[in-house]
């Protein structure tokens, strides 16, 4: 056992980082009262220019409103039918979702995509997810038939190969029962630790499935998905992007890249409509 003073600070840092896995710290009242700015409109019909609805998938500790107060209006204003779901709810935990087992969350996404397709008449959707929300849909694509229903998956700082939280997960064995507590209390966090049984299953046999286009947008300053390149995918129809290669002075970290970074948003729009894509630069913040 390590001396207490040597481990208490790293453990506290680990827990704080876990709480920040991907959601703004809005109060429950704020989340409930926040406007949707026109998204989640099930009467929306996709246009010829944007024939596929966009389904936004929040991250751990996120929800369908707070995670998308920036990107959802951005896409809605560009003519997309935009939808977002809540998933991974735990009993007695309001507003903060994405905490349940990732496999079960993928089943919720499957059902939600079916609902969006039925309402809009679209054969396929495009999926955009932040952190766990960029990784979890891959289970749906690979094991639940999602490849027939999804045209593109765009992950913003996704936890595709798990995270070490800057090495802090290596401390868990020093705390008897900590790993079991993590798994029982917040299964999604345990599933996202690098080397977990879930990620081993997800990534076995290759990262991608045929027929789906993949884009990963990562930031060098990600303090949650570490190392940041663990977000990247390998396989056909994959494009891995580092935010700072688009704009070297962009300092967005794990939260900001998904919540408010308009350079990342511009690259999401490019990935949704590659035929009309415009080069993403620092000036894209004004577009």
C-alpha positions as CSV (number, residue, x, y, z in Angstrom):
1,X,0.0,0.0,0.0
2,X,1.3,3.4,-0.9
3,X,1.7,6.0,1.9
4,X,-1.6,7.9,2.2
5,X,-0.2,11.4,1.5
6,X,1.4,10.2,-1.7
7,X,-1.9,8.8,-3.1
8,X,-4.6,11.1,-1.8
9,X,-3.9,13.9,-4.3
10,X,-3.6,11.7,-7.4
11,X,-6.8,9.9,-6.4
12,X,-8.6,13.2,-5.9
13,X,-7.3,14.3,-9.3
14,X,-8.6,11.1,-10.8
15,X,-12.1,11.6,-9.4
16,X,-12.2,15.2,-10.6
17,X,-11.1,14.2,-14.0
18,X,-13.7,11.5,-14.2
19,X,-16.5,13.9,-13.3
20,X,-15.3,16.1,-16.2
21,X,-15.4,13.3,-18.7
22,X,-17.7,15.3,-21.0
23,X,-20.3,17.7,-19.7
24,X,-20.6,21.3,-18.7
25,X,-21.3,21.8,-15.0
26,X,-24.8,23.2,-15.4
27,X,-27.2,22.9,-12.6
28,X,-30.3,20.6,-12.9
29,X,-32.6,23.6,-13.2
30,X,-30.5,25.1,-16.0
31,X,-30.5,21.8,-17.9
32,X,-34.3,21.5,-17.6
33,X,-35.0,25.1,-18.6
34,X,-32.4,25.4,-21.4
35,X,-34.0,26.0,-24.8
36,X,-33.5,23.6,-27.7
37,X,-33.1,26.3,-30.3
38,X,-35.2,24.4,-32.8
39,X,-33.5,21.0,-32.7
40,X,-35.4,17.8,-31.7
41,X,-38.2,18.9,-33.9
42,X,-39.7,15.6,-35.1
43,X,-41.7,17.4,-37.8
44,X,-38.5,18.4,-39.5
45,X,-38.0,16.9,-43.0
46,X,-34.5,16.7,-44.4
47,X,-33.8,18.9,-47.5
48,X,-32.3,17.8,-50.7
49,X,-29.1,19.7,-49.7
50,X,-29.0,17.8,-46.4
51,X,-30.9,14.6,-46.8
52,X,-29.8,12.9,-43.6
53,X,-30.8,13.9,-40.1
54,X,-28.0,14.5,-37.6
55,X,-28.1,12.6,-34.3
56,X,-26.0,14.2,-31.5
57,X,-24.7,11.8,-28.8
58,X,-23.6,13.5,-25.5
59,X,-20.7,12.3,-23.4
60,X,-20.3,10.9,-19.9
61,X,-22.1,13.1,-17.3
62,X,-23.7,15.0,-20.2
63,X,-27.3,15.3,-21.4
64,X,-29.2,16.0,-24.6
65,X,-29.3,19.7,-24.0
66,X,-26.3,21.0,-22.2
67,X,-23.8,19.1,-24.4
68,X,-25.2,20.7,-27.5
69,X,-26.0,24.3,-26.8
70,X,-23.3,25.3,-29.2
71,X,-23.2,22.6,-32.0
72,X,-27.0,21.9,-32.3
73,X,-28.0,25.5,-33.3
74,X,-24.8,25.7,-35.4
75,X,-26.0,22.8,-37.5
76,X,-29.7,23.7,-37.4
77,X,-28.9,27.1,-38.8
78,X,-27.1,25.4,-41.7
79,X,-30.3,23.6,-42.7
80,X,-29.9,20.2,-40.9
81,X,-32.6,18.3,-39.1
82,X,-30.9,17.9,-35.7
83,X,-31.8,15.5,-32.9
84,X,-30.2,14.6,-29.6
85,X,-30.9,11.9,-27.0
86,X,-30.4,11.2,-23.4
87,X,-28.8,7.8,-22.7
88,X,-27.1,5.8,-19.9
89,X,-29.3,7.1,-17.1
90,X,-28.8,5.7,-13.6
91,X,-31.7,5.4,-11.1
92,X,-32.0,8.5,-8.9
93,X,-29.4,10.5,-10.9
94,X,-31.1,13.3,-12.8
95,X,-29.6,15.4,-15.6
96,X,-26.2,13.7,-15.6
97,X,-26.3,10.8,-18.0
98,X,-24.0,8.6,-20.0
99,X,-23.2,6.6,-16.8
100,X,-24.7,3.2,-17.5
101,X,-23.0,0.3,-19.3
102,X,-22.0,1.3,-22.7
103,X,-23.5,-1.7,-24.4
104,X,-26.9,-0.8,-22.9
105,X,-26.4,2.8,-24.0
106,X,-25.8,1.6,-27.6
107,X,-29.2,-0.2,-27.5
108,X,-30.8,3.2,-26.5
109,X,-29.1,4.8,-29.5
110,X,-30.3,2.1,-31.8
111,X,-33.9,2.7,-30.7
112,X,-33.5,6.5,-31.0
113,X,-32.1,6.3,-34.5
114,X,-35.1,4.1,-35.5
115,X,-37.4,6.8,-34.1
116,X,-35.6,9.6,-36.0
117,X,-35.7,7.6,-39.2
118,X,-39.3,6.8,-38.9
119,X,-40.2,10.5,-38.2
120,X,-38.1,12.0,-41.0
121,X,-38.4,9.3,-43.6
122,X,-34.6,9.1,-44.0
123,X,-33.0,5.8,-44.7
124,X,-29.8,6.8,-42.9
125,X,-28.6,9.3,-40.4
126,X,-25.3,10.9,-39.6
127,X,-24.1,10.6,-36.0
128,X,-21.9,13.2,-34.2
129,X,-20.7,12.4,-30.7
130,X,-18.5,13.9,-28.0
131,X,-16.2,11.7,-25.9
132,X,-18.1,8.6,-24.9
133,X,-20.7,9.8,-27.4
134,X,-18.1,9.4,-30.2
135,X,-17.1,6.0,-29.1
136,X,-20.3,4.3,-28.0
137,X,-22.0,4.5,-31.4
138,X,-19.3,2.2,-32.8
139,X,-20.9,-0.7,-30.7
140,X,-24.2,0.1,-32.3
141,X,-22.5,0.0,-35.8
142,X,-20.6,-3.2,-35.1
143,X,-23.0,-5.3,-33.1
144,X,-26.5,-3.9,-33.4
145,X,-27.0,-3.4,-37.2
146,X,-26.2,0.3,-37.2
147,X,-24.0,0.1,-40.2
148,X,-27.2,-0.2,-42.4
149,X,-28.7,2.9,-40.7
150,X,-25.7,5.3,-40.4
151,X,-23.8,7.1,-43.2
152,X,-21.1,8.8,-41.1
153,X,-19.9,8.8,-37.6
154,X,-18.0,11.9,-36.4
155,X,-16.3,11.7,-33.0
156,X,-15.2,14.8,-31.2
157,X,-12.5,13.8,-28.7
158,X,-13.9,10.3,-28.6
159,X,-12.7,7.6,-26.1
160,X,-12.2,5.1,-28.9
161,X,-9.4,3.2,-27.3
162,X,-10.0,4.3,-23.7
163,X,-8.1,6.6,-21.5
164,X,-5.5,6.4,-18.8
165,X,-6.6,9.9,-17.5
166,X,-2.9,10.9,-17.8
167,X,-1.9,7.6,-16.1
168,X,-4.1,8.0,-13.0
169,X,-6.0,4.8,-13.7
170,X,-2.8,3.0,-12.9
171,X,-3.5,4.0,-9.3
172,X,-6.7,2.0,-9.0
173,X,-5.1,-1.3,-8.0
174,X,-3.6,0.4,-4.9
175,X,-7.1,1.1,-3.5
176,X,-8.8,-2.2,-2.6
177,X,-12.3,-2.3,-4.0
178,X,-11.9,0.9,-6.0
179,X,-12.3,-0.8,-9.4
180,X,-15.3,-2.8,-8.3
181,X,-16.9,0.4,-6.9
182,X,-16.2,2.2,-10.2
183,X,-17.8,-0.6,-12.2
184,X,-20.9,-0.8,-10.0
185,X,-21.5,2.9,-9.4
186,X,-20.6,4.3,-12.9
187,X,-20.2,1.4,-15.3
188,X,-19.5,3.7,-18.3
189,X,-16.4,5.1,-16.6
190,X,-15.0,1.6,-16.0
191,X,-15.8,0.7,-19.6
192,X,-13.7,3.6,-20.9
193,X,-10.6,2.7,-19.0
194,X,-7.9,1.7,-21.5
195,X,-7.7,-2.1,-21.7
196,X,-11.2,-2.7,-20.3
197,X,-13.2,-5.8,-21.3
198,X,-15.7,-3.6,-23.1
199,X,-13.0,-1.9,-25.2
200,X,-11.2,-5.1,-26.0
201,X,-14.5,-6.5,-27.4
202,X,-15.3,-3.3,-29.3
203,X,-11.9,-3.0,-31.0
204,X,-11.3,-6.7,-31.7
205,X,-11.1,-7.4,-35.4
206,X,-10.7,-3.8,-36.4
207,X,-12.0,-0.3,-35.5
208,X,-14.4,0.2,-38.4
209,X,-17.2,-1.5,-40.3
210,X,-17.8,-1.4,-44.0
211,X,-20.1,1.2,-45.4
212,X,-19.6,4.0,-42.8
213,X,-17.4,7.1,-43.1
214,X,-15.5,7.9,-39.9
215,X,-14.1,11.2,-38.8
216,X,-12.2,11.8,-35.5
217,X,-11.5,15.4,-34.3
218,X,-9.0,15.4,-31.5
219,X,-7.1,18.1,-29.5
220,X,-3.6,17.9,-28.3
221,X,-4.7,19.5,-25.0
222,X,-7.2,16.7,-24.1
223,X,-6.8,16.1,-20.4
224,X,-9.4,13.4,-20.2
225,X,-8.9,11.1,-23.2
226,X,-5.2,10.5,-22.8
227,X,-3.0,10.0,-24.7
228,X,-5.1,12.1,-27.2
229,X,-4.1,9.9,-30.1
230,X,-6.0,7.1,-28.5
231,X,-9.0,8.8,-30.0
232,X,-7.9,7.9,-33.5
233,X,-9.3,5.1,-35.6
234,X,-7.6,2.8,-38.1
235,X,-9.3,1.4,-41.1
236,X,-10.9,2.3,-44.5
237,X,-12.9,5.5,-44.8
238,X,-11.3,7.0,-41.7
239,X,-10.1,10.6,-41.4
240,X,-8.2,11.5,-38.2
241,X,-7.9,15.3,-37.5
242,X,-5.9,17.1,-34.9
243,X,-7.6,20.5,-34.1
244,X,-4.2,22.3,-33.8
245,X,-3.3,21.2,-37.3
246,X,-6.3,23.3,-38.5
247,X,-5.5,26.2,-36.2
248,X,-2.3,26.1,-34.2
249,X,-3.4,28.7,-31.7
250,X,-6.6,26.8,-30.7
251,X,-6.2,25.8,-27.1
252,X,-9.5,23.9,-26.6
253,X,-9.3,20.9,-24.3
254,X,-11.7,18.0,-23.8
255,X,-14.7,20.0,-22.9
256,X,-14.3,23.1,-25.0
257,X,-13.8,21.2,-28.3
258,X,-17.2,19.7,-28.0
259,X,-19.1,22.5,-26.3
260,X,-18.1,25.8,-27.9
261,X,-15.2,25.4,-30.4
262,X,-16.5,26.8,-33.7
263,X,-13.3,25.6,-35.5
264,X,-14.2,22.0,-34.5
265,X,-17.9,22.8,-35.5
266,X,-16.7,23.9,-38.9
267,X,-14.8,20.6,-39.3
268,X,-17.9,18.7,-38.2
269,X,-19.9,20.5,-41.0
270,X,-17.2,19.5,-43.5
271,X,-17.4,15.9,-42.4
272,X,-21.2,15.9,-42.7
273,X,-21.1,17.4,-46.3
274,X,-17.6,16.6,-47.7
275,X,-18.8,17.6,-51.3
276,X,-19.3,21.2,-50.1
277,X,-16.4,21.2,-47.6
278,X,-14.5,24.4,-47.1
279,X,-11.0,24.5,-45.7
280,X,-11.0,24.8,-41.9
281,X,-8.7,27.5,-40.5
282,X,-8.5,29.8,-37.5
283,X,-10.8,32.2,-39.4
284,X,-13.5,29.5,-39.4
285,X,-14.4,30.8,-36.0
286,X,-16.3,33.6,-37.8
287,X,-18.1,31.4,-40.3
